[in-house]
């Protein structure tokens, strides 16, 4: 029987439809070098799993790849379709991919694999991959070595997901797929207003599931920090840095 923690995770996973427009507007994209590391430079047929609003899909398409975008949220896929009309989105999950066998050269997931059930998803990934195919997992995390970003991270630490979980997810997929893992680190910087920073955090699942009063209180705390911190006080534009970690898994 699923416990309260499992139910909470499911609720957070379902919350993205309510913040789809904000997610598309305020989440960072992915650096092209990290994407090239995951899938190579020559055009290939790819599955973007948990594609959301298409932040990773957009970089893949710009690099010349043929992309199938799959996500469980119709609202998120609606945002993707509006910005990438040449991509045909499909509602589906990592555990039930709406594609035939041996359909793609590689599977990728940006900021999504921590929502997957590794045993069930690994079976589907093996099924849809062509021989020699790979799985690419990538996450952006705020670079808290920058002082104001570190202060922001400390403020939200009690609510936010532990990003060490990303490595555990990679390890579980590597085990399920008997895969060799290669890692690359890159980065990306967003130029944003202080209110953009708040709006981006408002798209996080842990904020989306808060009740209105708790959400307003939480976001007000973020605004107070940004208004008062020496690194952000009085500034109209901020440079918000992210560390991008990309993991390429090649099943044996």
C-alpha positions in Angstrom: 0.0 0.0 0.0 1.3 3.4 -0.9 2.2 5.6 2.1 1.6 9.3 2.7 5.0 10.2 1.2 4.1 8.4 -2.1 0.8 10.2 -2.2 2.6 13.5 -1.6 5.0 12.8 -4.5 2.1 12.0 -6.8 0.4 15.2 -5.9 3.6 17.2 -6.6 4.0 15.4 -9.9 0.5 16.3 -11.0 0.8 19.9 -9.9 2.7 21.1 -13.0 -0.5 21.6 -15.1 -1.5 24.5 -12.8 1.8 26.3 -13.4 2.4 25.5 -17.0 2.5 29.0 -18.4 4.8 30.2 -15.6 7.1 27.1 -16.1 7.4 28.0 -19.8 8.2 31.7 -19.1 10.5 31.5 -16.1 12.4 28.1 -16.1 15.9 28.1 -17.6 16.7 26.2 -20.8 19.6 23.9 -21.4 23.1 24.7 -22.7 23.7 23.4 -26.2 27.0 21.7 -25.2 25.3 19.6 -22.6 22.6 18.6 -25.1 25.3 17.7 -27.7 27.0 15.6 -25.1 23.8 13.6 -24.5 22.8 12.9 -28.0 25.6 13.8 -30.4 25.7 16.3 -33.3 24.3 14.3 -36.2 20.5 14.5 -36.6 18.7 11.6 -34.9 15.2 10.6 -33.9 14.8 11.3 -30.2 12.2 10.9 -27.4 12.0 13.8 -25.0 10.4 12.0 -22.0 8.7 14.3 -19.5 9.1 17.1 -22.0 6.9 19.5 -20.2 6.8 22.9 -21.9 9.6 22.0 -24.3 12.6 23.7 -22.8 14.8 20.7 -23.7 12.9 19.9 -26.8 13.6 23.4 -28.2 17.4 22.9 -27.9 17.1 19.5 -29.5 15.1 20.8 -32.4 17.5 23.7 -32.9 20.3 21.2 -33.2 18.4 19.5 -36.1 17.0 16.5 -34.4 13.5 14.9 -35.0 11.9 14.9 -31.6 8.9 13.1 -30.1 7.8 15.0 -27.0 5.9 13.0 -24.3 4.5 14.3 -21.0 1.6 13.3 -18.8 0.3 16.9 -18.6 -1.8 18.2 -21.4 -1.4 21.8 -20.1 2.4 21.5 -20.2 2.2 20.1 -23.7 -0.1 22.9 -24.8 2.7 25.3 -23.9 5.2 23.2 -25.9 2.9 23.1 -29.0 2.5 26.8 -29.0 6.2 27.5 -29.0 7.2 24.5 -31.2 4.5 23.9 -33.7 6.6 21.5 -35.7 6.8 19.0 -32.9 4.0 16.6 -32.4 3.4 16.2 -28.6 1.9 13.1 -27.1 0.3 12.5 -23.7 2.1 9.6 -21.9 4.4 8.7 -19.1 7.8 7.2 -18.7 6.1 4.0 -17.5 3.8 3.8 -20.6 5.4 5.4 -23.6 3.0 5.9 -26.5 5.6 4.7 -29.1 6.3 1.4 -30.9 9.3 -0.8 -30.3 12.7 0.4 -31.5 11.3 3.8 -32.4 14.1 6.2 -31.4 17.9 6.5 -31.4 18.0 8.0 -27.9 15.8 9.0 -25.0 16.3 12.2 -23.0 14.8 13.7 -19.9 15.3 17.2 -18.7 14.5 18.0 -15.1 12.1 15.0 -15.1 13.7 11.6 -14.3 13.2 12.0 -10.5 9.5 11.7 -11.2 9.9 8.3 -13.0 9.6 4.9 -11.5 13.0 3.5 -12.6 12.1 -0.3 -13.0 9.0 0.4 -15.0 10.5 3.3 -17.0 13.7 1.4 -17.7 11.7 -1.4 -19.3 9.9 1.1 -21.6 13.1 2.9 -22.4 14.7 -0.4 -23.5 11.7 -1.2 -25.6 11.6 2.0 -27.5 15.4 2.4 -28.0 17.0 1.1 -31.2 20.2 -1.0 -30.8 23.1 1.1 -29.6 20.7 3.8 -28.2 21.3 5.8 -25.1 19.4 7.5 -22.3 20.3 11.1 -21.4 19.4 12.6 -18.1 20.0 16.3 -17.4 19.3 18.7 -14.5 19.8 22.4 -13.9 20.5 23.4 -10.3 21.0 26.9 -9.0 24.7 27.6 -8.4 24.7 28.3 -4.7 28.4 29.2 -4.7 27.1 32.7 -5.6 26.3 34.3 -2.2 22.8 35.6 -2.9 21.8 32.3 -4.7 23.1 30.4 -1.7 21.0 32.6 0.7 18.0 31.9 -1.5 18.7 28.2 -1.4 19.1 28.2 2.4 15.7 30.0 2.7 13.8 27.4 0.6 15.8 24.3 1.8 13.0 23.2 4.1 10.6 23.0 1.2 12.8 22.1 -1.8 13.7 18.7 -3.2 17.1 17.4 -2.3 19.1 17.4 -5.6 21.3 14.7 -4.3 18.3 12.6 -5.2 19.2 13.2 -8.9 22.4 11.1 -8.5 20.4 8.3 -6.8 18.0 8.3 -9.7 20.9 8.0 -12.2 22.3 5.2 -10.1 19.0 3.4 -10.2 18.6 3.7 -13.9 22.2 2.6 -14.4 21.4 -0.5 -12.4 18.1 -1.3 -14.2 19.7 -0.8 -17.6 23.1 -2.3 -16.8 24.4 0.9 -18.3 27.7 2.6 -18.5 27.4 6.2 -17.3 29.4 9.2 -18.5 28.9 12.6 -16.9 29.5 16.2 -18.1 29.1 19.5 -16.3 28.1 22.7 -18.0 26.2 25.8 -17.0 23.7 28.4 -18.0 22.9 31.9 -16.7 19.5 33.6 -16.8 19.2 37.4 -16.8 16.1 38.0 -14.7 14.3 40.5 -12.6 13.9 39.8 -8.9 10.2 39.2 -9.5 11.2 36.7 -12.3 13.2 34.8 -9.6 10.2 34.6 -7.4 7.9 33.6 -10.3 10.3 30.8 -11.3 10.3 29.4 -7.8 6.5 29.6 -7.8 6.5 27.0 -10.6 8.3 24.4 -8.3 6.1 21.5 -7.4 6.5 22.1 -3.6 5.1 25.6 -4.1 2.3 24.6 -6.5 0.8 22.2 -3.9 0.7 24.8 -1.1 -2.6 26.4 -0.2 -3.0 30.0 -1.2 -2.2 31.5 2.2 1.0 29.5 2.7 2.1 30.2 -0.9 1.6 33.9 -0.5 3.6 33.9 2.8 6.4 31.8 1.2 6.8 34.0 -1.9 6.7 37.1 0.3 9.7 35.8 2.1 11.6 35.4 -1.1 10.8 38.9 -2.1 12.0 40.2 1.3 15.3 38.4 0.9 15.9 39.7 -2.6 15.0 43.3 -1.5 17.5 43.1 1.3 20.4 41.0 0.3 23.6 42.9 -0.6 23.9 41.0 -3.8 20.4 41.9 -5.1 19.3 44.9 -3.2 18.2 47.8 -5.5 19.1 45.8 -8.7 16.6 45.7 -11.5 18.3 42.8 -13.3 20.1 39.8 -11.8 22.4 37.1 -13.2 21.0 33.8 -12.0 23.6 31.0 -12.6 22.8 27.3 -12.9 25.0 24.3 -12.9 24.0 21.8 -15.5 24.8 18.1 -15.0 24.3 15.8 -17.9 24.4 12.0 -17.6 24.7 9.7 -20.7 23.7 6.1 -20.0 24.5 3.4 -22.6 22.7 0.1 -21.8 24.8 -3.0 -22.2 
